[in-house]
Amino acid sequence: MYEGVVQELIDELGRLPGVGPKSAQRIAFYLLQSDDDQAQKLAQVLNEVKERVRFCEVCGNVTEETKCNICRDARRNRTAICVVEESKDVQAIERTREFRGLYHVLGGAISPIEGIGPDQLRIKELMTRLSDPDIQEVIIATDPNLEGEATATYLTRMLSPLGITVSRLASGLPVGGDLEYADEVTLGRAFEGRRIVK
Protein backbone atom coordinates (compact mmCIF):
# COMPACT_ATOMS: atom_id res chain seq x y z
CA MET A 1 0.00 0.00 0.00
CA TYR A 2 1.15 3.47 -0.87
CA GLU A 3 0.34 6.46 1.25
CA GLY A 4 -2.25 9.13 0.69
CA VAL A 5 -3.34 10.34 -2.70
CA VAL A 6 -1.18 7.84 -4.64
CA GLN A 7 -3.11 4.93 -3.14
CA GLU A 8 -6.38 6.76 -3.78
CA LEU A 9 -5.42 7.12 -7.45
CA ILE A 10 -4.53 3.42 -7.70
CA ASP A 11 -7.82 2.47 -6.00
CA GLU A 12 -9.88 4.67 -8.35
CA LEU A 13 -8.11 3.36 -11.44
CA GLY A 14 -8.67 -0.19 -10.18
CA ARG A 15 -12.43 0.41 -10.20
CA LEU A 16 -12.36 0.81 -14.00
CA PRO A 17 -13.55 -2.25 -15.94
CA GLY A 18 -10.72 -4.45 -17.13
CA VAL A 19 -8.13 -2.72 -14.93
CA GLY A 20 -6.69 -4.97 -12.25
CA PRO A 21 -4.50 -3.92 -9.31
CA LYS A 22 -1.21 -4.25 -11.24
CA SER A 23 -2.52 -2.31 -14.24
CA ALA A 24 -3.93 0.38 -11.94
CA GLN A 25 -0.53 0.73 -10.31
CA ARG A 26 1.24 0.95 -13.71
CA ILE A 27 -1.19 3.62 -14.95
CA ALA A 28 -0.86 5.60 -11.71
CA PHE A 29 2.93 5.67 -11.94
CA TYR A 30 2.79 6.52 -15.64
CA LEU A 31 0.62 9.53 -14.76
CA LEU A 32 2.95 10.53 -11.91
CA GLN A 33 5.96 10.43 -14.26
CA SER A 34 4.25 12.19 -17.19
CA ASP A 35 4.52 15.94 -17.61
CA ASP A 36 1.90 18.20 -16.05
CA ASP A 37 0.33 19.10 -19.41
CA GLN A 38 -0.51 15.47 -20.16
CA ALA A 39 -2.14 14.91 -16.78
CA GLN A 40 -4.07 18.19 -17.05
CA LYS A 41 -5.30 17.26 -20.55
CA LEU A 42 -6.56 13.90 -19.26
CA ALA A 43 -8.36 15.59 -16.35
CA GLN A 44 -9.88 18.17 -18.72
CA VAL A 45 -11.14 15.50 -21.16
CA LEU A 46 -12.66 13.48 -18.30
CA ASN A 47 -14.53 16.57 -17.08
CA GLU A 48 -15.71 17.46 -20.59
CA VAL A 49 -17.01 13.94 -21.20
CA LYS A 50 -19.05 14.03 -18.00
CA GLU A 51 -20.40 17.50 -18.82
CA ARG A 52 -21.16 17.15 -22.54
CA VAL A 53 -21.86 13.51 -23.36
CA ARG A 54 -25.37 12.14 -22.93
CA PHE A 55 -27.49 9.35 -24.34
CA CYS A 56 -29.50 9.74 -27.54
CA GLU A 57 -33.16 10.33 -26.73
CA VAL A 58 -34.17 7.92 -29.51
CA CYS A 59 -31.77 4.96 -29.46
CA GLY A 60 -29.69 5.35 -26.27
CA ASN A 61 -26.33 5.66 -28.07
CA VAL A 62 -23.76 8.13 -26.72
CA THR A 63 -23.86 11.59 -28.24
CA GLU A 64 -23.24 15.25 -27.51
CA GLU A 65 -26.59 16.20 -29.09
CA THR A 66 -30.15 15.22 -28.17
CA LYS A 67 -30.04 12.69 -31.06
CA CYS A 68 -26.97 10.76 -32.19
CA ASN A 69 -25.55 11.10 -35.71
CA ILE A 70 -27.07 7.74 -36.76
CA CYS A 71 -30.61 8.72 -35.73
CA ARG A 72 -30.17 12.11 -37.46
CA ASP A 73 -28.93 10.54 -40.72
CA ALA A 74 -31.84 10.57 -43.19
CA ARG A 75 -30.00 8.10 -45.45
CA ARG A 76 -30.29 5.25 -42.92
CA ASN A 77 -32.71 2.39 -43.57
CA ARG A 78 -35.59 3.17 -41.20
CA THR A 79 -37.27 -0.23 -41.57
CA ALA A 80 -34.70 -2.16 -39.50
CA ILE A 81 -33.53 -1.75 -35.91
CA CYS A 82 -30.49 -3.59 -34.56
CA VAL A 83 -30.73 -4.13 -30.80
CA VAL A 84 -27.41 -4.12 -28.93
CA GLU A 85 -26.36 -4.16 -25.30
CA GLU A 86 -23.97 -1.18 -25.20
CA SER A 87 -22.89 1.82 -27.30
CA LYS A 88 -19.56 0.14 -28.00
CA ASP A 89 -21.50 -2.58 -29.84
CA VAL A 90 -22.92 0.05 -32.21
CA GLN A 91 -19.38 1.09 -33.14
CA ALA A 92 -18.33 -2.53 -33.69
CA ILE A 93 -21.22 -3.13 -36.09
CA GLU A 94 -20.69 0.20 -37.86
CA ARG A 95 -17.07 -0.76 -38.59
CA THR A 96 -18.32 -3.72 -40.67
CA ARG A 97 -20.28 -1.39 -43.01
CA GLU A 98 -22.81 -4.22 -43.42
CA PHE A 99 -25.77 -2.66 -41.59
CA ARG A 100 -27.31 0.65 -42.66
CA GLY A 101 -30.39 0.66 -40.42
CA LEU A 102 -31.05 2.12 -36.98
CA TYR A 103 -29.98 0.92 -33.53
CA HIS A 104 -31.43 0.51 -30.09
CA VAL A 105 -29.04 0.35 -27.12
CA LEU A 106 -30.46 -1.60 -24.17
CA GLY A 107 -27.90 -0.39 -21.64
CA GLY A 108 -26.87 -3.91 -20.61
CA ALA A 109 -28.22 -7.44 -20.55
CA ILE A 110 -30.51 -9.44 -18.29
CA SER A 111 -28.42 -10.79 -15.41
CA PRO A 112 -30.29 -12.05 -12.32
CA ILE A 113 -26.97 -12.57 -10.51
CA GLU A 114 -26.20 -8.85 -10.84
CA GLY A 115 -29.82 -7.88 -10.13
CA ILE A 116 -30.46 -6.67 -13.70
CA GLY A 117 -33.90 -7.57 -14.98
CA PRO A 118 -35.85 -6.41 -18.03
CA ASP A 119 -37.10 -3.33 -16.15
CA GLN A 120 -33.54 -2.02 -15.76
CA LEU A 121 -32.98 -2.13 -19.52
CA ARG A 122 -34.38 0.14 -22.26
CA ILE A 123 -36.93 -2.45 -23.40
CA LYS A 124 -39.99 -0.22 -22.87
CA GLU A 125 -38.40 2.41 -25.11
CA LEU A 126 -37.82 -0.28 -27.77
CA MET A 127 -41.47 -1.33 -27.62
CA THR A 128 -42.49 2.32 -28.06
CA ARG A 129 -40.27 2.63 -31.13
CA LEU A 130 -41.80 -0.52 -32.62
CA SER A 131 -45.23 1.13 -32.73
CA ASP A 132 -43.90 2.85 -35.89
CA PRO A 133 -45.50 0.96 -38.81
CA ASP A 134 -42.36 1.47 -40.95
CA ILE A 135 -40.34 -0.94 -38.79
CA GLN A 136 -40.23 -4.35 -40.49
CA GLU A 137 -37.30 -6.13 -38.83
CA VAL A 138 -35.58 -6.24 -35.46
CA ILE A 139 -32.10 -7.76 -35.43
CA ILE A 140 -31.05 -8.94 -31.98
CA ALA A 141 -27.30 -8.49 -31.63
CA THR A 142 -26.71 -9.22 -27.95
CA ASP A 143 -23.48 -10.90 -26.84
CA PRO A 144 -23.29 -14.68 -27.33
CA ASN A 145 -22.94 -15.37 -23.60
CA LEU A 146 -25.39 -16.45 -20.90
CA GLU A 147 -26.73 -12.93 -20.24
CA GLY A 148 -26.92 -12.04 -23.93
CA GLU A 149 -28.78 -15.26 -24.71
CA ALA A 150 -31.24 -14.65 -21.87
CA THR A 151 -31.85 -11.14 -23.18
CA ALA A 152 -32.29 -12.38 -26.76
CA THR A 153 -34.78 -15.05 -25.65
CA TYR A 154 -36.76 -12.52 -23.62
CA LEU A 155 -36.86 -10.05 -26.52
CA THR A 156 -37.86 -12.75 -29.01
CA ARG A 157 -40.83 -13.73 -26.83
CA MET A 158 -41.91 -10.10 -26.50
CA LEU A 159 -41.48 -9.20 -30.16
CA SER A 160 -42.87 -12.31 -31.88
CA PRO A 161 -46.56 -11.38 -31.40
CA LEU A 162 -45.98 -7.96 -33.05
CA GLY A 163 -45.78 -9.36 -36.57
CA ILE A 164 -42.30 -7.92 -37.11
CA THR A 165 -39.49 -10.10 -38.47
CA VAL A 166 -37.15 -10.92 -35.58
CA SER A 167 -33.66 -12.20 -36.39
CA ARG A 168 -30.56 -12.99 -34.35
CA LEU A 169 -26.96 -12.52 -35.45
CA ALA A 170 -25.34 -15.79 -36.42
CA SER A 171 -22.57 -17.06 -34.19
CA GLY A 172 -20.03 -19.81 -34.56
CA LEU A 173 -16.37 -20.37 -35.26
CA PRO A 174 -14.07 -17.37 -35.57
CA VAL A 175 -11.97 -16.94 -38.70
CA GLY A 176 -8.51 -18.35 -38.03
CA GLY A 177 -9.73 -20.48 -35.11
CA ASP A 178 -9.01 -24.18 -34.53
CA LEU A 179 -11.84 -26.68 -34.05
CA GLU A 180 -10.03 -28.41 -31.21
CA TYR A 181 -10.13 -25.23 -29.11
CA ALA A 182 -13.78 -24.40 -29.72
CA ASP A 183 -16.25 -25.11 -26.91
CA GLU A 184 -19.36 -27.22 -27.44
CA VAL A 185 -21.76 -24.27 -27.55
CA THR A 186 -19.72 -22.49 -30.23
CA LEU A 187 -19.44 -25.66 -32.31
CA GLY A 188 -23.17 -26.31 -31.90
CA ARG A 189 -23.95 -22.79 -33.10
CA ALA A 190 -21.64 -23.24 -36.05
CA PHE A 191 -23.59 -26.34 -37.08
CA GLU A 192 -26.96 -24.61 -36.59
CA GLY A 193 -25.88 -21.61 -38.65
CA ARG A 194 -24.27 -23.57 -41.46
CA ARG A 195 -25.17 -22.60 -45.02
CA ILE A 196 -25.17 -24.44 -48.29
CA VAL A 197 -22.13 -23.87 -50.49
CA LYS A 198 -22.62 -24.28 -54.23
C-alpha positions in Angstrom: 0.0 0.0 0.0 1.1 3.5 -0.9 0.3 6.5 1.2 -2.2 9.1 0.7 -3.3 10.3 -2.7 -1.2 7.8 -4.6 -3.1 4.9 -3.1 -6.4 6.8 -3.8 -5.4 7.1 -7.5 -4.5 3.4 -7.7 -7.8 2.5 -6.0 -9.9 4.7 -8.3 -8.1 3.4 -11.4 -8.7 -0.2 -10.2 -12.4 0.4 -10.2 -12.4 0.8 -14.0 -13.6 -2.2 -15.9 -10.7 -4.5 -17.1 -8.1 -2.7 -14.9 -6.7 -5.0 -12.2 -4.5 -3.9 -9.3 -1.2 -4.3 -11.2 -2.5 -2.3 -14.2 -3.9 0.4 -11.9 -0.5 0.7 -10.3 1.2 1.0 -13.7 -1.2 3.6 -14.9 -0.9 5.6 -11.7 2.9 5.7 -11.9 2.8 6.5 -15.6 0.6 9.5 -14.8 3.0 10.5 -11.9 6.0 10.4 -14.3 4.3 12.2 -17.2 4.5 15.9 -17.6 1.9 18.2 -16.1 0.3 19.1 -19.4 -0.5 15.5 -20.2 -2.1 14.9 -16.8 -4.1 18.2 -17.1 -5.3 17.3 -20.5 -6.6 13.9 -19.3 -8.4 15.6 -16.4 -9.9 18.2 -18.7 -11.1 15.5 -21.2 -12.7 13.5 -18.3 -14.5 16.6 -17.1 -15.7 17.5 -20.6 -17.0 13.9 -21.2 -19.0 14.0 -18.0 -20.4 17.5 -18.8 -21.2 17.2 -22.5 -21.9 13.5 -23.4 -25.4 12.1 -22.9 -27.5 9.3 -24.3 -29.5 9.7 -27.5 -33.2 10.3 -26.7 -34.2 7.9 -29.5 -31.8 5.0 -29.5 -29.7 5.4 -26.3 -26.3 5.7 -28.1 -23.8 8.1 -26.7 -23.9 11.6 -28.2 -23.2 15.3 -27.5 -26.6 16.2 -29.1 -30.1 15.2 -28.2 -30.0 12.7 -31.1 -27.0 10.8 -32.2 -25.5 11.1 -35.7 -27.1 7.7 -36.8 -30.6 8.7 -35.7 -30.2 12.1 -37.5 -28.9 10.5 -40.7 -31.8 10.6 -43.2 -30.0 8.1 -45.5 -30.3 5.3 -42.9 -32.7 2.4 -43.6 -35.6 3.2 -41.2 -37.3 -0.2 -41.6 -34.7 -2.2 -39.5 -33.5 -1.8 -35.9 -30.5 -3.6 -34.6 -30.7 -4.1 -30.8 -27.4 -4.1 -28.9 -26.4 -4.2 -25.3 -24.0 -1.2 -25.2 -22.9 1.8 -27.3 -19.6 0.1 -28.0 -21.5 -2.6 -29.8 -22.9 0.1 -32.2 -19.4 1.1 -33.1 -18.3 -2.5 -33.7 -21.2 -3.1 -36.1 -20.7 0.2 -37.9 -17.1 -0.8 -38.6 -18.3 -3.7 -40.7 -20.3 -1.4 -43.0 -22.8 -4.2 -43.4 -25.8 -2.7 -41.6 -27.3 0.6 -42.7 -30.4 0.7 -40.4 -31.1 2.1 -37.0 -30.0 0.9 -33.5 -31.4 0.5 -30.1 -29.0 0.4 -27.1 -30.5 -1.6 -24.2 -27.9 -0.4 -21.6 -26.9 -3.9 -20.6 -28.2 -7.4 -20.5 -30.5 -9.4 -18.3 -28.4 -10.8 -15.4 -30.3 -12.1 -12.3 -27.0 -12.6 -10.5 -26.2 -8.8 -10.8 -29.8 -7.9 -10.1 -30.5 -6.7 -13.7 -33.9 -7.6 -15.0 -35.9 -6.4 -18.0 -37.1 -3.3 -16.1 -33.5 -2.0 -15.8 -33.0 -2.1 -19.5 -34.4 0.1 -22.3 -36.9 -2.5 -23.4 -40.0 -0.2 -22.9 -38.4 2.4 -25.1 -37.8 -0.3 -27.8 -41.5 -1.3 -27.6 -42.5 2.3 -28.1 -40.3 2.6 -31.1 -41.8 -0.5 -32.6 -45.2 1.1 -32.7 -43.9 2.8 -35.9 -45.5 1.0 -38.8 -42.4 1.5 -41.0 -40.3 -0.9 -38.8 -40.2 -4.3 -40.5 -37.3 -6.1 -38.8 -35.6 -6.2 -35.5 -32.1 -7.8 -35.4 -31.1 -8.9 -32.0 -27.3 -8.5 -31.6 -26.7 -9.2 -28.0 -23.5 -10.9 -26.8 -23.3 -14.7 -27.3 -22.9 -15.4 -23.6 -25.4 -16.4 -20.9 -26.7 -12.9 -20.2 -26.9 -12.0 -23.9 -28.8 -15.3 -24.7 -31.2 -14.7 -21.9 -31.9 -11.1 -23.2 -32.3 -12.4 -26.8 -34.8 -15.1 -25.6 -36.8 -12.5 -23.6 -36.9 -10.0 -26.5 -37.9 -12.7 -29.0 -40.8 -13.7 -26.8 -41.9 -10.1 -26.5 -41.5 -9.2 -30.2 -42.9 -12.3 -31.9 -46.6 -11.4 -31.4 -46.0 -8.0 -33.0 -45.8 -9.4 -36.6 -42.3 -7.9 -37.1 -39.5 -10.1 -38.5 -37.1 -10.9 -35.6 -33.7 -12.2 -36.4 -30.6 -13.0 -34.4 -27.0 -12.5 -35.5 -25.3 -15.8 -36.4 -22.6 -17.1 -34.2 -20.0 -19.8 -34.6 -16.4 -20.4 -35.3 -14.1 -17.4 -35.6 -12.0 -16.9 -38.7 -8.5 -18.4 -38.0 -9.7 -20.5 -35.1 -9.0 -24.2 -34.5 -11.8 -26.7 -34.1 -10.0 -28.4 -31.2 -10.1 -25.2 -29.1 -13.8 -24.4 -29.7 -16.2 -25.1 -26.9 -19.4 -27.2 -27.4 -21.8 -24.3 -27.5 -19.7 -22.5 -30.2 -19.4 -25.7 -32.3 -23.2 -26.3 -31.9 -24.0 -22.8 -33.1 -21.6 -23.2 -36.1 -23.6 -26.3 -37.1 -27.0 -24.6 -36.6 -25.9 -21.6 -38.6 -24.3 -23.6 -41.5 -25.2 -22.6 -45.0 -25.2 -24.4 -48.3 -22.1 -23.9 -50.5 -22.6 -24.3 -54.2 
